Amino acid sequence: MFIIPSVSKLCLLISLFTSCRKQFFQEAGEVVDIRFSTFEDGNFRGFGHVEFATAEAAKKVNILINIFW
């Protein structure tokens, strides 16, 4: 699970998700599934889940996210 740290980064991250979210996460390894949490009206709740094929890929994405932020 990832959590968005601030409102300004939220706008950037939503843009990233809508245009190239899978490409970003695939840099860490094989992406099995990406799910975003939304309210009943469909608005983004500010977090989501990315499932990777391996534990190594999940660990690597943490490094990528820390570099990105």
N, C-alpha and C positions, 0 to 999 in steps of 0.2 A: 504494500500500500504506500502511496505517496501523498504528502500533504502540501498544499500550496502555502508558502510562507507569508505572502503579503498581497494586498489588492493590486498593486502595480504589476507585480509578477504574475498575478492571476490573468490579466489581460494578455500578456505575452504568452503564458502557458496555454491558454485557450486557443490562441492563434496557432501555436505550435501543434496542439492536438488536432485541430481541424484540418491542417494542411499536411503535416508530415509526422504525426504521432508515432505510427508504427516504424517508420524509418529511423526516428530518433532512438527508440528502444531497441531496435534490431542491431544497433551498433554494439550493444552489450551481448547479444546472443539471440537465439531463436525465440520469437514471441509466440506464445500459444493463444493468448486471449488478452484483450484490453476491455475493461468495463469502466464506465463513468457513472458515478452516483448522481442522480437527478431528483429534484423535487417532483411532486405529482404533476405540476404544470410544465415539466420538461426542462426547467432551468438547472444549470450545472450547480451542484452542491459544493464544489471546491475540492473534491478528491476523487480518486478512482483506484482501480486495481489493475496491475499488469502481471500476467502469469507467464513465466519463462519455462523453457524446456529443461533447463538445468539450474542447480543452485549457484553454479559459478557465474552464470549470466545475471542472476539476481544480485549477486554481490558486485559484479562489475557495473551494473547500472547505478548503484549507489555512488560509485566513484564518478561516473559521468555526470550525475545530477549535482554532486558537490562542486565539480568544475564549472558546470553551467551556471549555478547560482553565484 
